[in-house]
Amino acid sequence: MVLFGTIINGICIILGTLLGKLLHRIPENVKDTVLKAIGLAVTVLGLQMGLKSENFLIVIISLAVGAALGEWMNLDSKLNALGDWLERKIGTKGDTSISQGFITATLIFVIGAMAVIGALDSGIRGDHDVLLTKAIIDGFTSIILATTLGIGVMFSAVPVILYQGTIALFATQIHRFVPQELMDAFITEMTATGGIMIFAIGLNLVGITKIRVANLLPGIVVVGVIVSFLHLYQA
């Protein structure tokens, strides 16, 4: 089944979140220190990803244009409004903002080479090994995130399934029409651009800044446009 790896990935995120919620009854001072420790680790992860760029000008332009588009669309406020609605519906009083958990987990789980490469392997060759490995990593990560960020982490399973599932379903067409060189360049620059976003999330978790990271998300689309244009120009 083409979507097997993707579905398992989503299930692992959900189960990991539920298990993490069982561990949330820890003293507030411990939770605060753990949250800041997670923030530091996420910051380092984002920095590592950001440094993978082969043309950092693409990253800068993508983030700048993406930020302008995100502010124009007011994505951060809309996601927070959705989080507030979910909190009212499921009654998570006193829980960390669902939006924060959702955005943090989504960026960590979606942005990166494993999601794209794994989904392509599932769709083209029926090989789910990469996505199954990612599912295990995401599952353990969701346990850690859920202990401090709450149930919002679980909702990241939805964009993960939609994103990886779409790539897997259209993998054959993508492989046929998108040159490997273009795909490799896109994955590299997307990972770097997403890494800067993850770096910003880490700073938010530590409490150093309050960056509206959701408003940077259109930058991922801008990366695809720029990389495609450069590929056509250089052809």
N, C-alpha and C positions, 0 to 999 in steps of 0.2 A: 504494500500500500504506500503510495507516494507521500502521504501526510503522516505516516507512522512516527517518524522521528520528531516532527513538529508537535504532534499531539502529546507524546511522552514528555517533551520539553515543557509544555504548558502544565501538564499534570504535576510534574516535579516542582514547579514554581508554586502551585497551589498547595501541595502537601507540605512543602518547606515552610510556607507562610503560616499555615495552620499549626505546625509544630513549633515555629518560632513564637506564635501567640501564646502557646502554653507556657513559654518560658518568660513571659513579659512581667510576671509578678516579682520583680526584683526591686530593691530600694532605689529611690530616685537618684541618689548620689552615684550609685553604681551605674544606673542607666545613662546618666549624663556623661560619665567617663567613657563608657562603652561607645556611646554615640560619637563622641569626639575622636575616639580611637578609630572607629569606622571611617569617620570623615578624613582622618589623616591617610588611611590606607587607600580610600577612594581617590584622594588628591594625587597620591603617588601613581596609582593606576592610570589616571587621566593624563598625567605628565608623560608617562611611558608611551601611551598611545599617541599623544600629541607630537612627540618627537619622531614618529615613524614617517612623517610627511617627507616627500621627495621634492615638493615645491611649496614651501610654506606660504608663498604669496596667495596660492589658491585657498588655503585655510583662512588667511586674514580677510580676503575679499568675501568668502562664503559666510564667515561669521558676521561681518559688517552688514552685508546685504540681507542675510537671514535675520539679523537682529532688527533691522528696519522693518522688514516684512512682518516679523512676529509682533513688534510693537503696534504696527498698523492693524493687524488682525486681533491684537489683544489676547493672544493665546493663553498667557499665564492666568489672567483673570477668569477666562472661560473654564480653564481646567480646575482652578480653585473653586469656582461656583459649582462645577460638577462634583468635586470632592465634598463640598458642604452639603449638597443634595444627597449624596450617598451616605454621609455621616448621619443625616437626619433619618434616612430610610432604614439603615441597619442599626441605628442607635449606638454608635461607638462614642459614648460620652467620655470625655477626658482622654481620648486616644489622640495620638499624633495626627496631624493633618493627613487625610487620605491622599490628597494631591501630592504632598511631599513624598510619601512612600511610593505612589504610583509613578511619578516622574523620575525619581531616583532609580528605582528598579528597572523601569522601561529602558532608560538610557544605558544602564549597565548591561542589560540582557540583550538588547537589540543591536547596539552599535558595536561593530567589530567584524573581523574576518570570519569567525566561526559560523555566525548566523547565515552569512551569504554563501560561503563555500559549502557548508553543511546542507543547506536547502538545495543548492544546485546538485550536489551529489545524490540527494534523495530523489530529485526529479529526473535526472539524466540516467543515473546508473542504479537507482534503487538501493544505494548504499547509505545507511543511516548512522554509521559509526561516529561521524563527526558530531551530528546532532544529539546522539545518545550521550556522548562524552560531555557536550555542552549542557545537556539536561541535568546530569549529575552535578556539574559545577554550579549551575544556576540554582539547583535545589538546595545545596548547602549554603550558597550565598543568600538565598531568600530566608533561610532560618535565621541567619545573623541579622539581616536587615529588619525582619519582622519583630525581633525582640525590642527594637527601639523605634522603628518607623511605623509599626502597626499593620493593620489589615490592608492598607492601601497597596502594599507590595504584591498582594495576590492578584489585583486587577491588572498588573503588568502582563499577566499571562495572555490577556486578550490581544494587545498589539503584537506580542511575540508570535502567537499563532497566526494572526492575520498576515504579518510581515513575512515570516518564514514560509507559511503555507502558500502565499501568493507566488513567491519565488520558486518554490518546489513545483507548483502546478504549471507554471509557465517556463520552467527550466529549459525544456527542449527548444522553445522558441527563442529564449534569451541566448542560449548557446549558439543557435543558428545565425542570429542577426547581430549579436554584439561581439566584436572581435575580442579575443582573449587579452590583448594588450590594453584595450580600453577598460575591460572589466577589472584587470589588475590595478590599473591606475585609479579607478573609481574606489575600489575597496581600500587602497592605501590612503587616499586623501579623505575618504569618508571616516575611516578609523581615526585619523589625526584630528579632523574637525570635531568628531564626537568626543574624542579624548579631552579636548579643551572644555567641552560642555561638562564632562564628568569631573574634570579638575575644578570647575566652578561649583559643582554640586558639593564636592568635598569641602571647599572653602565655606559654603553655606552651612554644612553640617557641623563644622568646627566652630562656627559663629563669627568668623572673620569678616564675611561679607553677607549681603542679601541680594544676590543676582537673580533676576527673573529668568532662569534657565529655559523654561518652556518657550519663551519668546525667541530663543536662539534656534529652535528646531528647524525652521525653514532653511537654515544653512545647509542641511543635508541635501535638500533638493538642489540648492544653488551649486553645491559641489558637482552633482551629476551634470548640470548644464555646462559649467565651466570646463570640466574634464572632457565632455563630449565635443565642445567647441574646439578645444586645443587639439584633440585627436583628429578632427576633420581638417583643421588648419594645417597640421603637420603632415597630413597624408599626401 
